[in-house]
């Protein structure tokens, strides 16, 4: 059901969905990672009503994912920049892109490939152990509760 806050749940995934779980939000973030900063650039890139775009951008600013910065005095014009909190969502978007490339690309294949600028090899979002750097699957991971469940 839309409009129900998930922030009271003792679950980081639910709380994250409260911030970025709406489909336009992820596409706005995609565009921000691709260099778009101004309202009109987001509006031109997405088939989104301007009032919906305004609400989504305000939410991302309110939640500290984007910052709103003035770039022109008269008339006042603003651009939206990814914050550190926003930049940390990059692996999430890459994982979604890879999943879509694998399961939804169809006969034509993926529309693009992301490569490392320095060596031109394809990039990958993976779950990696911080200690030994091994790539992990769900079978390699167990849950360890850090606080009592509410």
NUFIKOL-286476 format. One record per residue: residue number from 1; y, x, z of N, C-alpha, C in turn; residue in one letter. Coordinates in nm, 2 decimals, always signed. Each point is the difference from the previous one (the first is absolute). Layout:
% NUFIKOL-286476
i nc2 nc1 nc3 cac2 cac1 cac3 cc2 cc1 cc3 aa
NUM Y X Z Y X Z Y X Z A
...
This chain:
% NUFIKOL-286476
i nc2 nc1 nc3 cac2 cac1 cac3 cc2 cc1 cc3 aa
1 -0.12 +0.08 +0.00 +0.12 -0.08 +0.00 +0.12 +0.09 +0.00 X
2 +0.10 -0.03 -0.09 +0.12 +0.08 +0.00 +0.09 -0.04 +0.11 X
3 +0.09 +0.10 +0.04 +0.09 -0.03 +0.11 -0.05 +0.03 +0.14 X
4 -0.13 +0.02 +0.01 -0.06 +0.03 +0.13 +0.01 +0.15 +0.02 X
5 +0.06 +0.05 +0.11 +0.01 +0.14 +0.03 -0.13 +0.05 +0.05 X
6 -0.04 +0.12 -0.04 -0.12 +0.06 +0.04 +0.03 +0.11 +0.10 X
7 +0.13 +0.02 +0.03 +0.04 +0.12 +0.09 -0.05 -0.01 +0.14 X
8 -0.04 -0.12 +0.04 -0.05 -0.01 +0.14 -0.15 +0.03 +0.01 X
9 -0.07 +0.02 -0.11 -0.14 +0.04 +0.00 -0.01 +0.14 +0.04 X
10 -0.10 +0.04 +0.07 -0.02 +0.14 +0.04 -0.08 +0.07 -0.11 X
11 +0.06 +0.01 -0.12 -0.06 +0.05 -0.11 +0.10 +0.07 -0.09 X
12 -0.01 +0.12 -0.03 +0.10 +0.07 -0.08 +0.00 -0.05 -0.15 X
13 -0.11 -0.04 -0.05 +0.00 -0.06 -0.13 +0.08 -0.13 -0.01 X
14 -0.03 -0.08 +0.10 +0.08 -0.13 +0.00 +0.15 +0.03 +0.02 X
15 +0.04 +0.09 +0.08 +0.14 +0.03 +0.02 +0.06 +0.06 -0.12 X
16 -0.08 +0.08 -0.07 +0.05 +0.06 -0.13 +0.02 -0.11 -0.11 X
17 -0.09 -0.10 +0.00 +0.01 -0.11 -0.10 +0.13 -0.08 +0.03 X
18 +0.04 -0.01 +0.12 +0.12 -0.07 +0.03 +0.12 +0.07 -0.07 X
19 +0.00 +0.13 -0.02 +0.11 +0.07 -0.06 -0.02 +0.01 -0.16 X
20 -0.12 +0.03 -0.04 -0.02 +0.03 -0.15 -0.11 -0.09 -0.06 X
21 -0.04 -0.11 +0.06 -0.11 -0.07 -0.05 +0.03 -0.11 -0.11 X
22 +0.13 -0.01 -0.03 +0.04 -0.10 -0.10 -0.01 +0.07 -0.14 X
23 -0.05 -0.06 -0.10 -0.02 +0.07 -0.13 +0.12 +0.06 -0.06 X
24 +0.12 -0.07 +0.01 +0.12 +0.06 -0.06 +0.04 +0.12 +0.07 X
25 -0.03 +0.01 +0.13 +0.04 +0.12 +0.08 -0.07 +0.12 -0.05 X
26 -0.13 -0.01 -0.03 -0.07 +0.12 -0.05 +0.05 +0.04 -0.14 X
27 +0.04 -0.10 -0.08 +0.06 +0.04 -0.13 +0.14 +0.06 +0.01 X
28 +0.07 -0.05 +0.09 +0.13 +0.06 +0.03 -0.02 +0.15 +0.04 X
29 -0.09 +0.02 +0.09 -0.04 +0.14 +0.05 -0.04 +0.08 -0.12 X
30 -0.09 -0.05 -0.09 -0.04 +0.07 -0.11 +0.12 +0.05 -0.08 X
31 +0.09 -0.09 -0.03 +0.12 +0.03 -0.07 +0.09 +0.11 +0.07 X
32 +0.01 -0.02 +0.13 +0.08 +0.10 +0.08 -0.07 +0.14 -0.01 X
33 -0.13 +0.01 +0.00 -0.06 +0.13 -0.01 +0.01 +0.05 -0.15 X
34 +0.03 -0.09 -0.09 +0.02 +0.04 -0.14 +0.15 +0.03 -0.03 X
35 +0.08 +0.00 +0.11 +0.14 +0.04 -0.02 +0.11 -0.11 -0.01 X
36 -0.05 -0.12 +0.01 +0.10 -0.11 +0.00 +0.07 -0.01 +0.13 X
37 +0.13 -0.03 +0.00 +0.08 +0.00 +0.13 +0.09 -0.12 +0.01 X
38 +0.04 -0.05 -0.12 +0.10 -0.11 +0.00 -0.06 -0.13 -0.02 X
39 +0.07 -0.10 +0.06 -0.05 -0.14 -0.01 -0.03 -0.04 -0.15 X
40 +0.10 +0.03 -0.08 -0.02 -0.04 -0.14 -0.11 +0.07 -0.07 X
41 -0.04 +0.12 +0.04 -0.11 +0.07 -0.05 -0.14 -0.07 +0.04 X
42 +0.00 -0.03 +0.13 -0.12 -0.08 +0.04 -0.01 -0.13 -0.07 X
43 +0.11 -0.07 -0.01 +0.00 -0.13 -0.07 -0.04 +0.01 -0.14 X
44 +0.04 +0.10 -0.07 -0.04 +0.02 -0.14 -0.14 +0.04 -0.02 X
45 -0.06 +0.06 +0.10 -0.14 +0.05 -0.01 -0.10 -0.11 +0.04 X
46 +0.04 -0.10 +0.08 -0.09 -0.09 +0.06 +0.03 -0.14 -0.04 X
47 -0.09 -0.09 -0.03 +0.02 -0.14 -0.03 +0.02 -0.08 +0.13 X
48 +0.11 +0.03 +0.08 +0.02 -0.05 +0.13 +0.13 -0.07 +0.01 X
49 +0.01 -0.11 +0.06 +0.13 -0.07 +0.02 +0.09 +0.09 +0.09 X
50 +0.13 +0.00 -0.03 +0.09 +0.09 +0.07 +0.01 -0.03 +0.15 X
51 -0.02 -0.13 +0.04 +0.00 -0.03 +0.14 -0.12 +0.05 +0.07 X
52 -0.11 +0.00 -0.07 -0.13 +0.06 +0.06 +0.02 +0.15 +0.01 X
53 +0.05 +0.06 -0.10 +0.02 +0.15 +0.01 +0.10 +0.03 +0.11 X
54 +0.10 -0.07 +0.02 +0.10 +0.02 +0.11 -0.07 +0.00 +0.13 X
55 -0.08 -0.11 +0.02 -0.08 -0.01 +0.13 -0.09 +0.11 +0.02 X
56 -0.08 +0.04 -0.10 -0.10 +0.11 +0.01 +0.07 +0.13 +0.03 X
57 +0.11 +0.03 -0.07 +0.08 +0.13 +0.03 +0.05 +0.00 +0.14 X
58 +0.06 -0.12 +0.05 +0.05 -0.01 +0.13 -0.11 +0.03 +0.10 X
59 -0.12 -0.06 -0.02 -0.11 +0.02 +0.09 -0.04 +0.15 +0.01 X
60 -0.01 +0.06 -0.12 -0.03 +0.15 +0.00 +0.10 +0.08 +0.07 X
61 +0.13 -0.03 -0.01 +0.10 +0.07 +0.07 -0.01 -0.03 +0.15 X
62 -0.01 -0.13 +0.04 -0.02 -0.04 +0.14 -0.12 +0.07 +0.07 X
63 -0.10 +0.02 -0.08 -0.12 +0.07 +0.06 +0.00 +0.15 -0.02 X
64 +0.11 +0.06 -0.05 +0.01 +0.14 -0.01 -0.08 +0.07 -0.11 X
65 -0.04 -0.08 -0.10 -0.08 +0.06 -0.11 +0.10 +0.05 -0.11 X
66 +0.11 -0.07 -0.01 +0.10 +0.04 -0.10 +0.13 +0.01 +0.09 X
67 +0.10 +0.08 -0.05 +0.13 +0.00 +0.05 +0.09 -0.05 -0.10 X
68 +0.11 -0.07 +0.04 +0.10 -0.05 -0.10 +0.13 +0.08 +0.01 X
69 +0.03 +0.07 -0.11 +0.11 +0.09 +0.01 +0.10 -0.03 -0.11 X
70 +0.13 +0.00 +0.04 +0.11 -0.03 -0.09 +0.01 +0.12 -0.10 X
71 +0.01 -0.03 -0.13 +0.03 +0.10 -0.10 +0.13 -0.02 -0.07 X
72 +0.06 -0.11 +0.02 +0.13 -0.03 -0.07 +0.08 -0.09 +0.09 X
73 +0.13 +0.04 +0.02 +0.09 -0.07 +0.09 +0.05 -0.14 -0.05 X
74 +0.06 +0.00 -0.12 +0.06 -0.12 -0.05 -0.04 -0.03 -0.14 X
75 -0.08 -0.10 -0.02 -0.05 -0.09 +0.10 -0.12 +0.08 +0.08 X
76 -0.02 -0.05 +0.11 -0.11 +0.06 +0.09 -0.13 -0.01 -0.08 X
77 -0.07 +0.11 -0.02 -0.13 +0.00 -0.06 -0.09 +0.08 +0.09 X
78 -0.13 -0.04 +0.00 -0.10 +0.06 +0.09 -0.12 +0.04 -0.08 X
79 -0.07 +0.10 +0.05 -0.13 +0.04 -0.05 -0.10 +0.01 +0.12 X
80 -0.12 -0.01 -0.04 -0.11 -0.01 +0.10 -0.08 +0.13 -0.01 X
81 -0.02 +0.07 +0.11 -0.07 +0.13 +0.00 -0.12 -0.01 +0.09 X
82 -0.11 +0.06 -0.04 -0.11 +0.01 +0.09 +0.03 +0.08 +0.12 X
83 -0.03 -0.04 +0.12 +0.01 +0.07 +0.12 -0.13 +0.08 +0.02 X
84 -0.01 +0.08 +0.11 -0.12 +0.07 +0.03 -0.11 -0.10 +0.02 X
85 +0.03 -0.11 +0.07 -0.10 -0.10 +0.02 -0.05 -0.06 -0.13 X
86 +0.09 -0.02 -0.10 -0.03 -0.05 -0.13 -0.08 +0.10 -0.08 X
87 +0.04 +0.13 +0.01 -0.08 +0.10 -0.08 -0.14 +0.02 +0.05 X
88 -0.02 -0.03 +0.12 -0.14 +0.01 +0.06 -0.09 -0.11 -0.06 X
89 +0.05 -0.10 -0.07 -0.08 -0.10 -0.07 -0.05 +0.04 -0.13 X
90 +0.04 +0.12 -0.05 -0.05 +0.05 -0.13 -0.15 +0.00 -0.01 X
91 -0.07 +0.06 +0.09 -0.15 +0.00 -0.01 -0.06 -0.14 -0.01 X
92 +0.06 -0.10 +0.06 -0.04 -0.14 +0.00 +0.01 -0.05 -0.15 X
93 +0.12 +0.02 -0.06 +0.02 -0.05 -0.13 -0.10 +0.08 -0.10 X
94 -0.02 +0.13 +0.02 -0.09 +0.07 -0.09 -0.14 -0.05 +0.02 X
95 -0.04 -0.03 +0.12 -0.14 -0.06 +0.02 -0.01 -0.13 -0.07 X
96 +0.10 -0.09 +0.01 +0.00 -0.13 -0.07 -0.01 +0.02 -0.15 X
97 +0.08 +0.10 -0.06 +0.00 +0.03 -0.14 -0.14 +0.04 -0.04 X
98 -0.06 +0.09 +0.07 -0.13 +0.05 -0.03 -0.11 -0.11 +0.00 X
99 +0.01 -0.09 +0.10 -0.09 -0.11 +0.01 +0.01 -0.09 -0.12 X
100 +0.13 -0.03 -0.04 +0.02 -0.08 -0.12 -0.05 +0.07 -0.13 X
101 +0.03 +0.13 -0.01 -0.05 +0.07 -0.11 -0.15 +0.00 -0.01 X
102 -0.07 +0.00 +0.11 -0.15 +0.00 +0.00 -0.06 -0.14 -0.03 X
103 +0.06 -0.10 +0.06 -0.06 -0.13 +0.00 +0.07 -0.11 -0.09 X
104 +0.12 +0.03 -0.04 +0.08 -0.11 -0.07 +0.06 +0.05 -0.13 X
105 -0.02 +0.12 -0.04 +0.06 +0.05 -0.12 -0.04 -0.06 -0.13 X
106 -0.12 -0.06 -0.01 -0.05 -0.06 -0.12 -0.03 +0.09 -0.11 X
107 -0.02 -0.05 -0.12 -0.05 +0.08 -0.11 +0.10 +0.11 -0.04 X
108 +0.13 -0.03 +0.01 +0.10 +0.09 -0.04 +0.02 +0.12 +0.10 X
109 -0.06 -0.01 +0.12 +0.01 +0.11 +0.09 +0.14 -0.01 +0.08 X
110 +0.02 +0.09 +0.09 +0.12 +0.01 +0.08 +0.12 +0.02 -0.09 X
111 +0.12 -0.06 +0.04 +0.12 +0.01 -0.08 +0.06 +0.14 +0.01 X
112 -0.03 +0.08 +0.11 +0.06 +0.13 +0.01 -0.09 +0.09 +0.09 X
113 +0.03 +0.12 +0.01 -0.07 +0.09 +0.09 +0.10 +0.09 +0.07 X
114 -0.02 +0.01 +0.13 +0.09 +0.08 +0.08 -0.06 +0.14 +0.01 X
115 +0.09 +0.10 -0.03 -0.05 +0.14 +0.01 +0.09 +0.09 +0.08 X
116 -0.05 +0.10 +0.06 +0.07 +0.10 +0.08 +0.10 +0.08 -0.10 X
117 +0.13 +0.00 +0.03 +0.09 +0.07 -0.09 -0.03 +0.14 -0.02 X
118 -0.05 +0.07 +0.11 -0.02 +0.14 -0.01 -0.12 +0.04 -0.09 X
119 -0.10 -0.08 +0.00 -0.12 +0.04 -0.07 -0.05 -0.10 -0.10 X
120 +0.06 -0.12 +0.00 -0.04 -0.11 -0.10 -0.14 -0.06 +0.03 X
121 -0.06 +0.03 +0.11 -0.12 -0.07 +0.03 +0.02 -0.14 +0.06 X
122 -0.09 -0.09 -0.02 +0.02 -0.14 +0.06 +0.00 +0.01 +0.15 X
123 +0.08 -0.09 +0.07 +0.00 +0.00 +0.14 -0.10 -0.10 +0.05 X
124 -0.03 +0.00 +0.13 -0.09 -0.09 +0.07 +0.05 -0.03 +0.14 X
125 -0.01 -0.13 +0.04 +0.02 -0.03 +0.14 -0.14 -0.01 +0.06 X
126 -0.02 +0.08 +0.11 -0.13 +0.00 +0.06 +0.02 +0.00 +0.15 X
127 -0.11 -0.05 +0.07 +0.00 +0.01 +0.15 -0.06 +0.13 +0.03 X
128 +0.07 +0.09 +0.08 -0.04 +0.13 +0.03 +0.00 +0.03 +0.15 X
129 -0.10 +0.06 +0.05 +0.00 +0.04 +0.14 +0.11 +0.10 +0.03 X
130 +0.08 -0.02 +0.10 +0.11 +0.10 +0.03 -0.06 +0.13 +0.05 X
131 -0.12 +0.00 +0.06 -0.05 +0.12 +0.05 -0.07 +0.09 -0.10 X
132 -0.09 -0.06 -0.08 -0.09 +0.08 -0.09 +0.04 -0.02 -0.15 X
133 +0.09 -0.09 -0.03 +0.04 -0.03 -0.14 -0.10 -0.06 -0.08 X
134 -0.11 -0.05 +0.05 -0.11 -0.07 -0.07 +0.05 -0.14 -0.05 X
135 -0.02 -0.03 -0.12 +0.03 -0.14 -0.05 -0.10 -0.09 +0.06 X
136 +0.05 -0.12 +0.05 -0.09 -0.09 +0.08 -0.02 -0.13 -0.07 X
137 -0.11 -0.06 +0.03 -0.03 -0.14 -0.04 +0.00 -0.09 +0.13 X
138 +0.00 -0.13 -0.02 +0.00 -0.08 +0.12 -0.12 +0.03 +0.09 X
139 -0.11 +0.05 -0.05 -0.12 +0.03 +0.08 +0.02 +0.13 +0.08 X
140 +0.10 +0.08 -0.03 +0.02 +0.12 +0.08 +0.10 -0.02 +0.11 X
141 +0.05 -0.12 +0.02 +0.11 -0.03 +0.09 -0.05 -0.10 +0.11 X
142 +0.04 +0.02 +0.12 -0.02 -0.10 +0.11 +0.13 -0.03 +0.06 X
143 +0.01 -0.12 +0.06 +0.12 -0.04 +0.07 +0.00 +0.05 +0.14 X
144 +0.12 +0.05 +0.04 +0.02 +0.05 +0.14 +0.12 -0.06 +0.05 X
145 -0.02 -0.10 +0.09 +0.12 -0.07 +0.06 +0.08 +0.08 +0.09 X
146 +0.13 +0.00 -0.02 +0.09 +0.08 +0.07 +0.07 -0.08 +0.11 X
147 +0.00 -0.13 -0.01 +0.06 -0.09 +0.11 -0.08 -0.12 +0.01 X
148 +0.01 -0.07 +0.11 -0.08 -0.12 +0.02 +0.04 -0.11 -0.11 X
149 -0.10 -0.07 -0.05 +0.03 -0.10 -0.10 +0.07 -0.12 +0.08 X
150 +0.09 -0.06 -0.07 +0.08 -0.11 +0.06 -0.06 -0.13 -0.06 X
